[in-house]
Each structure stands twice: as C-alpha cells, then as structure tokens.
C-alpha cells in the first residue's frame, strides 16, 4: 500500500514546550493499553516507539524483511532501522523533502529515494553511500513493482497518470491516464489495482497491455488500498468530506504545470492540516466484476489500510491520530488506539505487527493489534 501524505510547518521549540511535549507523549503512550483493552477481544499490548526524523511520508521493507526505511520530508533524510528491534542502522541525508522510498527489485542491493524536483537516488542498503542517481522527466510520488516484468509502476505527483519505469535505470517507458492522481497501487495476477483521488475511483489496469480494463466508484477522497487475494476484495480507505461521485480535487491542466508546480500540488508540508471531515469510511469492492459491494463508516478521516493475516480484520490509520481496527464480519470498529500524532505512513511488519510513522513526531509507533488479527 502506498498510502497519501501531508504535514505542517516547523517552529523552534522552547525548553518548556519540549518538556510539555515529552509529558504529553508519556501520557499518550501510557493510555495506549487502556484505550486498546477497552476495544474488546485480546489483551492490551504496550506500544513501542522508534526514533526517526520529522515529517514521515513513506516507509518500505527490505526484501528479506530485516530493514525498515522511513522517508522524512521535514528533516530531509531517510532513516534505516533494523527489524524486529527498530535499532538505528543509518541516517541518510537526501535532496529536499523526500516523498517516496522503495527497495530496488531485481537483486539490486539498495533502495530508491524520490526527492527534490524529479530526482531519484539509489542508496546502498546499509545507507553507506550513493550507488546511482536518476532524473526521470516526471516527479515520482510513490513506488510499486511488477514482479513479472521488473518494471516500477509509479504514482506521479499532481498528475492523473500511472507512470511505468524500467526497474534497471528508471527510464520512463509509458504513462497511462487513470482519471485521477494515483494514491495507491496493488498488484494481483496480471492486473494492477489503482486507487485514484479524482472522482473517488478504483481502476483495474491490465499490466501486459497497459490499458484500463474497468473502473468503479470507491468513495469520497480515497487515500489508500488493501487487497484481499483470498476473498477477491479490495478495501479503499476514503478520507471523506465530499459526496460520493463529486470531484474532490480540480482537474489539472497539464500544459500549465512545470515539475515545480506539480510538486506543489502534492506537497502539503507547509499547509494547514485538513480538518477531519464527516463521511469517511472504507469502501469494499469485489474484484471479479470491479463493483463496490459495501461501505463501512469509519470516523477520524481514514488515510491508509492494512489487512490482517487472518483476513478478518482491517487496520485503518486516521487523520485524528487514532489507529482503528475493524472487525470485517461485524462491520464495526473493534478497537481504537491513540497514536500520539498524525499518521504519515503505515506498514505491516513481519510477525503480525503494524508500524505507523508519524508526521508531526519523530517516531514510528509499533503495535500488536491483538484480537483476531493473526
């Protein structure tokens, strides 16, 4: 899942303000067990907190699952953490405002970082140095890989297009119009499933033909995607605030947009945080006929989603700083976990835990959802 980032401007903190933040963080994390336990099934599990930079925008797991990379847009760096303990392996300085990170496919021993205007760097897996750099013609906003071809299917900042790049050298092979800015991409068989912001849609793309096969309305302002391969379902978290079918964002005139302007449409780091709207939830779509079959109301402004290994529960990180776990059979929120900040990215870790990187705190919060998660 490539989930949708945002943030706030920084201001220097006084000593008393820093102390207040520490106290607030301690109180927040001390309350985690109580809030989690009140959700119902399963014991309360204390949260871990791993230190990172500021303004987390994206995370990626190494192919072996031993490393976690976190792109931090305000501190202009990528943090490499070892798993399962979260110990710092390296901190890598980047071009301004890194927005995407992805471990290179095809056996290349490094990870990509998209930062600056359109630059992409390939950094050694241990963070020890730069292996290569690229200048694709369009700004990459998020990476996903097609294991069959080795190509990268990328969201492009501010554009209603899916970009197809060669995994070996990031040469832009083609672009495909998908009707809205890409928020997340999931691959299943020979198809890519693309959640788009404009018109709240889920688009089915044939990877072999690179053409749109089908599309369906998901909900108001989609921000992520989770695929259930066994059940043949897609779960699309929708931030809310717009009636279904309306256009949450104005269409872009591509001829008038420079790379700088494209990044500005995506870069919310210095903008006020959107108020949490009503109408948010998770759209449930059946993949075999690309049809929405349910919509599960979820408060707080859903941003991203992760499906449990059991397939019975769905974790949704929300703009109000709460991680909510849905019981899919009961169609209800089973538990809510205060995270202590606004989520920037969420990722499922090996062993059934979840990692949520916070935008406004220098922390990755790691939790065990309990209940029927595993």
C-alpha positions in Angstrom: 0.0 0.0 0.0 1.0 3.4 -1.0 -0.8 5.4 1.1 -1.3 9.8 1.0 0.9 12.2 3.0 0.6 15.7 4.4 2.1 17.8 7.2 2.7 21.2 9.0 5.4 23.8 9.1 8.1 23.6 11.8 8.7 26.1 14.5 11.5 26.1 17.1 10.5 24.7 20.4 11.4 26.3 23.7 12.7 24.1 26.6 9.3 24.3 28.4 7.5 23.4 25.2 9.8 20.4 24.7 9.1 19.3 28.2 5.4 19.6 27.7 5.7 17.5 24.6 7.6 14.8 26.5 4.9 14.8 29.2 2.1 14.7 26.6 3.8 11.8 24.8 4.3 9.9 28.1 0.6 10.4 29.0 -0.4 9.4 25.5 1.6 6.2 25.4 0.6 5.4 28.9 -3.0 5.5 27.9 -2.5 3.2 24.9 -3.0 0.0 26.8 -6.3 1.3 28.4 -7.7 2.5 25.1 -6.7 -0.7 23.3 -8.0 -3.0 26.0 -11.4 -1.3 26.0 -11.8 -2.3 22.4 -12.9 -5.8 23.3 -11.1 -9.0 22.5 -7.4 -9.7 23.2 -5.0 -8.4 25.9 -3.7 -4.8 25.9 -0.3 -4.7 24.3 2.0 -1.7 25.0 3.2 0.2 22.0 6.9 0.6 21.0 8.2 3.9 19.7 11.2 4.0 17.4 13.1 7.3 16.8 13.2 8.7 13.2 13.3 12.2 11.6 10.5 14.6 11.2 7.7 14.6 8.6 7.4 10.9 7.8 6.0 10.5 4.3 6.7 6.9 3.3 8.1 3.5 4.5 9.5 0.4 2.8 10.6 -3.1 3.9 13.7 -4.7 2.5 13.2 -7.9 0.5 14.3 -10.1 3.4 12.3 -8.1 6.0 15.3 -7.2 8.1 15.3 -3.4 7.4 12.7 -0.7 7.5 13.4 2.5 5.5 11.5 5.7 6.5 11.5 8.8 4.3 11.2 12.0 6.4 10.3 15.1 4.4 10.9 17.8 7.0 14.3 16.6 8.2 15.3 15.8 4.6 16.6 12.3 5.3 15.9 8.6 5.3 16.2 6.5 8.4 17.2 2.8 8.2 16.0 0.7 11.2 16.8 -2.9 11.9 13.9 -5.3 12.5 12.5 -6.5 14.8 14.1 -4.2 17.4 13.9 -0.9 15.5 17.5 0.0 16.2 19.0 2.7 14.0 21.3 1.4 11.3 21.9 4.6 9.4 20.5 8.1 8.7 20.9 9.2 5.0 20.7 12.9 4.0 18.7 13.4 0.9 17.6 16.2 -1.5 14.8 18.4 -0.1 11.6 16.8 1.0 11.9 13.0 0.2 8.5 11.7 -0.6 8.9 8.1 -1.6 11.2 5.2 -0.8 11.4 1.7 -2.2 13.9 -1.2 -2.1 15.1 -1.9 -5.6 13.8 -5.0 -7.3 15.8 -7.5 -9.3 18.6 -8.2 -6.8 20.0 -4.6 -6.8 21.4 -4.1 -3.3 19.9 -0.7 -2.5 16.8 1.5 -2.2 15.3 4.3 -4.2 14.5 7.7 -2.8 12.5 10.2 -4.7 13.2 13.8 -3.5 13.7 17.3 -4.8 12.1 18.2 -8.1 12.3 15.0 -10.1 15.4 13.3 -8.7 15.7 9.7 -7.6 18.8 8.3 -5.8 19.8 4.7 -5.4 21.4 4.3 -2.0 23.2 1.3 -0.6 21.0 -1.0 1.5 23.1 -0.2 4.6 23.0 3.5 4.0 26.7 3.7 3.4 26.7 5.6 0.1 25.1 6.6 -3.2 25.1 3.9 -5.8 23.4 5.8 -8.6 21.2 8.7 -9.4 18.5 9.3 -12.0 16.5 12.2 -13.3 13.1 10.9 -14.6 11.1 13.5 -16.6 8.2 13.5 -14.1 8.2 13.6 -10.3 7.6 10.2 -8.7 5.3 10.3 -5.7 5.2 6.6 -4.8 6.7 3.3 -6.0 5.3 -0.1 -6.6 6.8 -3.0 -8.5 5.5 -5.5 -11.1 7.4 -8.7 -10.2 6.7 -10.2 -13.6 8.3 -7.5 -15.7 10.6 -5.9 -13.2 9.1 -2.5 -14.1 8.1 0.1 -11.5 4.5 1.3 -11.6 4.7 4.8 -10.0 2.3 7.4 -8.8 3.2 10.8 -10.3 2.9 13.9 -8.2 -0.1 16.1 -9.2 -0.9 14.1 -12.4 -3.8 11.8 -13.2 -1.3 9.3 -14.7 0.3 6.0 -13.8 4.0 6.0 -14.8 5.7 2.8 -16.0 9.5 2.9 -15.4 12.2 0.3 -16.1 13.4 -1.1 -12.8 17.0 -1.2 -14.1 17.6 2.5 -15.0 14.2 4.3 -14.2 13.7 5.0 -17.9 10.1 6.2 -18.4 8.5 3.6 -20.7 5.0 4.8 -20.8 2.2 6.7 -18.9 -1.4 5.7 -18.6 -4.3 8.1 -17.9 -6.3 6.7 -15.0 -8.7 9.5 -14.4 -7.1 11.0 -11.2 -4.0 11.4 -9.2 -2.8 7.9 -8.0 -3.0 7.3 -4.3 -2.1 3.6 -4.1 -1.3 0.7 -6.4 -1.8 -3.0 -5.6 -0.9 -5.9 -8.0 -2.8 -9.2 -8.2 -2.0 -11.6 -11.0 -1.6 -9.7 -14.3 -3.6 -6.7 -13.1 -2.8 -3.5 -11.2 -5.5 -2.0 -9.0 -5.1 1.8 -8.7 -6.9 4.0 -6.2 -7.3 7.5 -7.6 -8.2 10.7 -5.9 -10.3 12.4 -8.5 -13.9 11.1 -8.7 -13.0 8.6 -5.9 -12.3 5.7 -8.1 -10.7 2.2 -8.2 -9.3 1.4 -11.6 -8.3 -2.0 -12.9 -5.3 -1.9 -15.3 -4.0 -4.7 -17.4 -0.3 -4.7 -16.8 0.5 -6.6 -20.0 -1.5 -4.3 -22.3 -1.1 -1.2 -20.1 -4.7 -0.3 -20.6 -7.6 0.5 -18.3 -9.9 -2.6 -18.1 -12.6 -1.4 -15.7 -13.3 1.2 -13.0 -15.7 1.7 -10.2 -16.6 4.4 -7.7 -15.0 3.8 -4.3 -15.9 6.7 -2.1 -15.1 10.3 -1.1 -11.4 11.1 -1.5 -9.6 7.7 -1.4 -6.2 7.6 0.2 -5.0 4.0 0.2 -5.6 0.4 -0.8 -5.5 -3.1 0.7 -6.2 -6.2 -1.4 -7.6 -9.5 0.0 -6.4 -12.0 -2.5 -8.2 -15.0 -0.9 -11.6 -13.3 -0.8 -11.2 -11.3 -4.0 -11.9 -8.0 -2.4 -10.3 -4.5 -2.3 -10.6 -2.2 0.7 -10.2 1.5 -0.1 -10.0 4.0 2.9 -11.8 7.2 2.0 -10.9 10.4 3.8 -14.4 11.8 3.4 -15.8 15.3 3.2 -17.2 15.1 -0.4 -20.4 13.5 -1.6 -19.6 10.3 -3.5 -19.2 11.0 -7.2 -18.1 14.6 -6.8 -14.6 15.6 -7.8 -12.5 16.1 -4.6 -9.8 18.0 -6.5 -10.0 20.2 -9.5 -8.6 18.8 -12.8 -5.1 19.8 -13.7 -4.2 21.5 -17.0 -1.0 19.5 -17.8 0.3 22.1 -20.3 0.5 24.7 -17.5 2.3 22.6 -14.9 6.1 22.6 -14.5 7.8 19.9 -12.4 7.9 22.5 -9.6 4.2 23.2 -9.8 3.4 19.5 -9.9 5.3 19.0 -6.6 3.5 22.0 -5.1 0.1 20.3 -5.8 1.3 17.3 -3.8 3.4 19.0 -1.1 1.2 19.9 1.9 4.1 20.2 4.3 3.6 23.9 4.9 -0.2 23.9 4.6 -2.6 23.7 7.5 -3.7 20.2 8.3 -7.1 19.5 6.7 -10.0 19.3 9.3 -11.3 15.8 9.8 -14.5 15.6 7.7 -17.6 13.6 8.0 -18.5 10.8 5.6 -15.2 9.0 5.9 -15.0 5.2 5.7 -13.7 2.1 3.9 -15.2 1.1 0.5 -15.3 -2.6 -0.1 -15.1 -3.6 -3.8 -15.4 -7.0 -5.4 -12.5 -7.6 -7.8 -14.1 -10.1 -10.2 -16.6 -7.5 -11.6 -15.0 -4.3 -10.2 -18.1 -3.4 -8.2 -18.5 -1.7 -4.8 -20.4 -4.0 -2.5 -20.2 -2.2 0.8 -19.1 1.0 2.6 -18.0 0.8 6.2 -18.3 4.1 8.1 -15.0 5.0 9.9 -14.6 8.3 11.8 -11.5 10.4 12.0 -10.5 10.7 8.4 -9.2 7.3 7.1 -5.8 7.6 5.4 -4.4 4.1 4.9 -5.3 0.4 5.5 -3.7 -2.9 6.3 -5.4 -6.3 6.1 -4.7 -8.7 8.9 -3.0 -12.1 8.1 -6.3 -13.8 9.1 -8.3 -11.7 6.6 -10.9 -11.0 9.3 -9.8 -7.6 10.4 -8.6 -4.3 8.8 -6.4 -1.7 10.4 -7.1 1.9 9.4 -4.8 4.9 10.4 -6.8 8.1 10.7 -6.0 11.8 10.5 -7.3 12.3 14.0 -4.3 10.3 15.3 -6.1 7.1 16.1 -5.5 3.6 14.7 -8.8 1.8 14.3 -9.2 -1.9 13.9 -12.3 -3.1 12.1 -14.0 -6.4 12.6 -15.0 -7.1 8.9 -17.6 -9.7 9.8 -19.3 -7.4 12.3 -18.8 -4.4 10.1 -17.7 -2.4 13.1 -14.7 -0.8 14.7 -13.4 -3.3 17.3 -10.7 -1.1 18.9 -9.1 2.4 18.7 -5.5 3.1 19.6 -4.3 6.7 20.1 -1.0 7.1 18.3 0.1 10.4 19.8 0.3 12.2 16.4 -0.9 12.4 12.8 0.0 9.3 10.7 2.2 9.8 7.7 2.6 6.1 6.6 1.6 2.7 7.8 3.1 -0.7 7.0 2.5 -4.3 8.1 5.7 -5.8 9.7 6.8 -9.4 9.8 5.2 -11.2 12.7 1.8 -9.5 12.5 2.7 -6.2 14.0 1.9 -2.8 12.5 4.3 0.2 12.1 2.8 3.7 11.9 5.2 6.6 11.1 4.0 9.9 12.5 4.3 13.2 10.5 4.4 15.5 13.5 6.5 13.4 15.9 9.9 11.9 15.4 8.6 8.4 15.9 7.4 5.2 14.4 4.8 3.6 16.7 4.7 -0.2 16.6 1.7 -2.1 17.9 0.4 -5.6 18.1 -3.3 -5.4 17.2 -4.3 -8.5 19.2 -7.8 -9.9 18.9 -8.3 -11.9 15.7 -5.5 -10.1 13.9 -3.3 -13.2 13.3 
